Each structure stands twice: as structure tokens, then as C-alpha cells.
Amino acid sequence: MSLPIRKAVIGDLPAIVEIYNSTIESRAVTADLTPVTVADRAGWFHQHTDQRPLWVMEDGDQIVAWLSFESFYGRAAYQYTAEVSIYIDQNVRGKGIGTTFVQAAIDACPKLGIKTLLGFVFGHNEASLRLFKRFGFEQWANMPGVAELDGIERDLVIVGKRVAE
């Protein structure tokens, strides 16, 4: 499924939050344990820039997925490294949207001044780990038991890929 991707606008934030909140219950995608509000995410939305954009994917007039680039660690020496996060509406998962988004992210890196992409993925989120692996991301770190979800300790895996030399 290849759908149009565009830069997010503030009017998209309710749909972005709705998709994000739909992943919380699975305990496989985000470390948030309770839903967030649009107000909670407003500051996060405004932190995105032309160099660290927030994108949405639309099917007709409905947002079905979003992707964010975020600076890694907030220090100047890491300016060429970004974390990428992808969230997909539960009704369209498994239809190639993640593949489309990862490829678009990689393709955009030279223009965004990004040389290294990172993904932070729970170790039990096998679908996301497979997605990144298909694009040549490698496991760069495993942080065992750093998250606790409903009394179960979970690993955080950091995957990475050099996209420019």
C-alpha cells in the first residue's frame, strides 16, 4: 500500500494522538501506559522542524500513519543522528505502510542532514524489528529489562543504520 506522505500540520495532531493511543494497550510499541492527550503532545509537535520533520500518511482524507524524526540525545556532536518512530492505525497494519515510511525516511536523510538513523524498539516487537532489519538496520544495543509493562520486564533494542558516509 503506497499512500501520499506529507508534512504534518497542527490540525493533524488529534489523529496522530489517536493512532498513538491505539498502540498503548498492546504493550508492544510504546512505553506509555495510559493514553496521552492532544494537549500533552502539543509541545512535542512544535519541536519538529524542517530538519526533524513529522510526517503523516493519508488514505483519502483520513490519516492512517505517522512518522517522526527526533534528534538523538540533544547534544551538538549528535547533530547528524536521528531517531525515527512510526505509528500505524491498527486497521491498516501489515499492508506495507511501514515499508513505505522506512524507505521514505532513508531517502530523505541526505536532505535532512542525517547520516545515522536509529530505532528504539521493544525486544518483543518482532514485526518492527523485522521491518528495520529488511532495510539493513542492525542491532546496536540491547538494554535488558529496562521497561516494565504490567509487571513484565521488557528489553529495549536499539537498531541503527548509517545512511551516509
BAVEX-899595 format. One record per residue (C-alpha): residue number from 1; residue in one letter; x, y, z. Coordinates in pm, whole numbers. Example, Ala and Ser with C-alpha at 12.3 -4.5 7.8 and 13.67 -1.06 7.14 Angstrom:
<recs>
seq=1; type=A; u=1230; v=-450; w=780
seq=2; type=S; u=1367; v=-106; w=714
</recs>
This chain:
<recs>
seq=1; type=M; u=0; v=0; w=0
seq=2; type=S; u=161; v=324; w=-113
seq=3; type=L; u=-20; v=634; w=6
seq=4; type=P; u=75; v=1002; w=-2
seq=5; type=I; u=308; v=1132; w=267
seq=6; type=R; u=311; v=1496; w=373
seq=7; type=K; u=442; v=1716; w=650
seq=8; type=A; u=205; v=1721; w=947
seq=9; type=V; u=14; v=2035; w=1040
seq=10; type=I; u=-127; v=2117; w=1382
seq=11; type=G; u=-476; v=2014; w=1269
seq=12; type=D; u=-340; v=1658; w=1229
seq=13; type=L; u=-248; v=1629; w=1595
seq=14; type=P; u=-578; v=1473; w=1712
seq=15; type=A; u=-541; v=1192; w=1456
seq=16; type=I; u=-173; v=1148; w=1545
seq=17; type=V; u=-264; v=1116; w=1913
seq=18; type=E; u=-548; v=875; w=1836
seq=19; type=I; u=-316; v=644; w=1641
seq=20; type=Y; u=-53; v=666; w=1915
seq=21; type=N; u=-305; v=588; w=2189
seq=22; type=S; u=-433; v=287; w=1994
seq=23; type=T; u=-92; v=122; w=2039
seq=24; type=I; u=-70; v=158; w=2416
seq=25; type=E; u=-288; v=-140; w=2508
seq=26; type=S; u=-73; v=-385; w=2310
seq=27; type=R; u=226; v=-311; w=2535
seq=28; type=A; u=447; v=-375; w=2230
seq=29; type=V; u=501; v=-34; w=2077
seq=30; type=T; u=525; v=246; w=2333
seq=31; type=A; u=637; v=278; w=2693
seq=32; type=D; u=338; v=496; w=2778
seq=33; type=L; u=95; v=302; w=2994
seq=34; type=T; u=-203; v=540; w=2974
seq=35; type=P; u=-342; v=746; w=2687
seq=36; type=V; u=-199; v=1089; w=2614
seq=37; type=T; u=-398; v=1397; w=2517
seq=38; type=V; u=-359; v=1642; w=2234
seq=39; type=A; u=-250; v=1900; w=2493
seq=40; type=D; u=13; v=1655; w=2623
seq=41; type=R; u=162; v=1624; w=2275
seq=42; type=A; u=143; v=1988; w=2161
seq=43; type=G; u=496; v=2073; w=2277
seq=44; type=W; u=632; v=1759; w=2111
seq=45; type=F; u=455; v=1853; w=1787
seq=46; type=H; u=611; v=2200; w=1785
seq=47; type=Q; u=962; v=2060; w=1843
seq=48; type=H; u=956; v=1917; w=1491
seq=49; type=T; u=1138; v=2127; w=1233
seq=50; type=D; u=1223; v=2111; w=866
seq=51; type=Q; u=1536; v=1913; w=966
seq=52; type=R; u=1345; v=1684; w=1208
seq=53; type=P; u=1001; v=1662; w=1050
seq=54; type=L; u=680; v=1492; w=1147
seq=55; type=W; u=504; v=1327; w=855
seq=56; type=V; u=159; v=1181; w=810
seq=57; type=M; u=28; v=932; w=558
seq=58; type=E; u=-327; v=969; w=431
seq=59; type=D; u=-579; v=736; w=277
seq=60; type=G; u=-829; v=974; w=124
seq=61; type=D; u=-893; v=1233; w=393
seq=62; type=Q; u=-802; v=1005; w=683
seq=63; type=I; u=-458; v=995; w=846
seq=64; type=V; u=-359; v=629; w=877
seq=65; type=A; u=1; v=658; w=997
seq=66; type=W; u=268; v=899; w=1108
seq=67; type=L; u=645; v=913; w=1127
seq=68; type=S; u=864; v=1140; w=1334
seq=69; type=F; u=1231; v=1222; w=1320
seq=70; type=E; u=1376; v=1332; w=1652
seq=71; type=S; u=1721; v=1446; w=1742
seq=72; type=F; u=1928; v=1193; w=1934
seq=73; type=Y; u=2045; v=1289; w=2280
seq=74; type=G; u=2026; v=1666; w=2229
seq=75; type=R; u=2399; v=1739; w=2211
seq=76; type=A; u=2573; v=1909; w=1918
seq=77; type=A; u=2804; v=1617; w=1842
seq=78; type=Y; u=2499; v=1403; w=1761
seq=79; type=Q; u=2351; v=1651; w=1514
seq=80; type=Y; u=2375; v=1404; w=1223
seq=81; type=T; u=2191; v=1127; w=1409
seq=82; type=A; u=1814; v=1098; w=1439
seq=83; type=E; u=1567; v=856; w=1590
seq=84; type=V; u=1279; v=755; w=1367
seq=85; type=S; u=942; v=644; w=1505
seq=86; type=I; u=649; v=504; w=1308
seq=87; type=Y; u=292; v=454; w=1427
seq=88; type=I; u=26; v=293; w=1209
seq=89; type=D; u=-352; v=277; w=1253
seq=90; type=Q; u=-449; v=-72; w=1363
seq=91; type=N; u=-687; v=-110; w=1067
seq=92; type=V; u=-407; v=-83; w=809
seq=93; type=R; u=-116; v=-259; w=979
seq=94; type=G; u=54; v=-528; w=775
seq=95; type=K; u=-20; v=-360; w=443
seq=96; type=G; u=322; v=-216; w=362
seq=97; type=I; u=284; v=125; w=521
seq=98; type=G; u=584; v=70; w=747
seq=99; type=T; u=792; v=-33; w=447
seq=100; type=T; u=689; v=280; w=257
seq=101; type=F; u=769; v=502; w=555
seq=102; type=V; u=1111; v=349; w=629
seq=103; type=Q; u=1216; v=385; w=266
seq=104; type=A; u=1093; v=744; w=256
seq=105; type=A; u=1283; v=820; w=577
seq=106; type=I; u=1606; v=676; w=440
seq=107; type=D; u=1561; v=862; w=112
seq=108; type=A; u=1506; v=1193; w=295
seq=109; type=C; u=1815; v=1167; w=515
seq=110; type=P; u=2062; v=1350; w=283
seq=111; type=K; u=1826; v=1649; w=258
seq=112; type=L; u=1766; v=1643; w=635
seq=113; type=G; u=2137; v=1629; w=716
seq=114; type=I; u=2106; v=1286; w=877
seq=115; type=K; u=2390; v=1035; w=848
seq=116; type=T; u=2269; v=780; w=1103
seq=117; type=L; u=1915; v=660; w=1174
seq=118; type=L; u=1818; v=487; w=1497
seq=119; type=G; u=1509; v=298; w=1601
seq=120; type=F; u=1420; v=222; w=1963
seq=121; type=V; u=1209; v=-96; w=1964
seq=122; type=F; u=1089; v=-327; w=2237
seq=123; type=G; u=1262; v=-664; w=2206
seq=124; type=H; u=926; v=-842; w=2187
seq=125; type=N; u=804; v=-623; w=1898
seq=126; type=E; u=914; v=-871; w=1636
seq=127; type=A; u=724; v=-708; w=1349
seq=128; type=S; u=905; v=-376; w=1392
seq=129; type=L; u=1242; v=-545; w=1435
seq=130; type=R; u=1184; v=-741; w=1112
seq=131; type=L; u=1084; v=-421; w=931
seq=132; type=F; u=1404; v=-241; w=1025
seq=133; type=K; u=1617; v=-548; w=952
seq=134; type=R; u=1477; v=-563; w=595
seq=135; type=F; u=1629; v=-219; w=539
seq=136; type=G; u=1969; v=-313; w=672
seq=137; type=F; u=1933; v=-182; w=1026
seq=138; type=E; u=2144; v=-378; w=1271
seq=139; type=Q; u=2105; v=-430; w=1642
seq=140; type=W; u=2343; v=-184; w=1805
seq=141; type=A; u=2228; v=-227; w=2163
seq=142; type=N; u=2010; v=-444; w=2382
seq=143; type=M; u=1904; v=-294; w=2711
seq=144; type=P; u=1763; v=-588; w=2906
seq=145; type=G; u=1468; v=-535; w=3135
seq=146; type=V; u=1472; v=-154; w=3124
seq=147; type=A; u=1095; v=-124; w=3077
seq=148; type=E; u=826; v=-275; w=3293
seq=149; type=L; u=487; v=-326; w=3134
seq=150; type=D; u=214; v=-473; w=3354
seq=151; type=G; u=471; v=-630; w=3583
seq=152; type=I; u=673; v=-782; w=3298
seq=153; type=E; u=1025; v=-653; w=3237
seq=154; type=R; u=1092; v=-584; w=2871
seq=155; type=D; u=1408; v=-523; w=2673
seq=156; type=L; u=1471; v=-216; w=2462
seq=157; type=V; u=1659; v=-286; w=2140
seq=158; type=I; u=1833; v=-3; w=1959
seq=159; type=V; u=1870; v=-61; w=1587
seq=160; type=G; u=2081; v=159; w=1368
seq=161; type=K; u=2183; v=222; w=1011
seq=162; type=R; u=2441; v=451; w=856
seq=163; type=V; u=2264; v=622; w=568
seq=164; type=A; u=2555; v=846; w=460
seq=165; type=E; u=2930; v=826; w=488
</recs>
